[in-house]
Amino acid sequence: MKLAALVGDVGVVFSVRDKDQKSKIAHNVTVWNPDEAGKYREIFDEQWEKGEPIRSTDVISYLLELQV
């Protein structure tokens, strides 16, 4: 599994997790490529538009329930 975080509009940091250590990040790979970052920028913008603001700490209980 890999997760990505944008570094501005020029890079992406991929957090790669070991399948045997799902709760730990094994290592990070940073890719400085505006084309690659652009793909993730589109996803980020789409998720941002659909997101709901967190206005209460009740979200913590909700997230913990999802972990079960």
C-alpha positions in Angstrom: 0.0 0.0 0.0 1.3 3.5 -0.7 -0.1 6.8 0.4 0.9 10.1 -1.1 1.3 13.7 0.1 1.8 16.7 -2.2 4.9 18.9 -1.9 3.5 22.0 -3.5 2.8 21.5 -7.2 6.2 20.0 -8.0 6.5 16.8 -6.0 4.9 13.9 -4.2 6.0 12.0 -1.1 5.0 8.3 -1.2 4.7 6.6 2.2 5.3 2.9 1.5 4.1 0.5 4.1 5.4 -3.0 4.7 2.5 -5.6 4.4 3.6 -7.1 7.7 3.8 -3.8 9.5 0.7 -2.0 8.3 0.7 0.4 11.2 4.2 1.6 10.4 5.6 3.5 7.5 8.5 1.5 6.1 10.1 4.3 4.1 9.3 7.4 2.1 10.1 8.1 -1.5 10.0 11.7 -2.7 9.5 12.2 -6.4 10.1 15.7 -7.8 8.0 15.6 -11.0 5.4 18.3 -11.7 3.5 15.8 -14.0 3.2 13.2 -11.2 2.3 15.9 -8.7 -0.4 17.2 -11.1 -2.1 13.8 -11.0 -2.3 14.0 -7.2 -3.3 17.7 -7.3 -6.4 16.7 -9.3 -7.3 14.0 -6.7 -6.6 16.4 -3.8 -8.7 19.1 -5.3 -11.6 16.7 -5.9 -11.4 15.4 -2.3 -11.2 19.0 -0.9 -14.4 19.9 -2.8 -16.2 16.9 -1.3 -14.8 17.3 2.2 -16.8 18.5 5.2 -15.2 20.9 7.7 -14.5 19.4 11.1 -16.3 21.6 13.6 -16.4 19.3 16.6 -14.1 16.9 18.4 -16.9 14.2 18.0 -15.1 13.2 14.8 -12.4 11.6 16.9 -14.9 9.1 18.3 -16.2 8.5 14.8 -12.8 7.7 13.5 -12.0 5.4 16.4 -15.2 3.5 15.7 -14.0 2.9 12.1 -10.8 1.3 13.4 -12.7 -1.7 14.9 
